[in-house]
């Protein structure tokens, strides 16, 4: 399974917002850094906002981090942009060999 590019775009955006916390980063400015369309940036920004990671300045544009960067995990970012339901991040295979030392225990360990 591949993680979509939204994840790397979101990490890029959050990094920009952190290092340039005193600057105004519009979707056009961020899009230039990411080398994508501003619409993509606005879409990802909306996802990050819904997850409580950023705020958006209406009118003048720009976004700000809502949490200290050290309190934002990559899992937080992944959940924000990949629309993963709780408990659905990893699918555990179910047909392990019950006579195998690993196969008989792996399901329990992974849960």
Protein Blocks (a to p, Z undefined) as FASTA:
>chain_A
ZZdfklmmmmmmmmmmmmmmmbccdfklmmmmnopafklmmmmmmmmmmnopaccdehjg
paddfbdfklpcfklmmmmmnopaehilpccdfkbcfkbmklmmmmmmmZZ
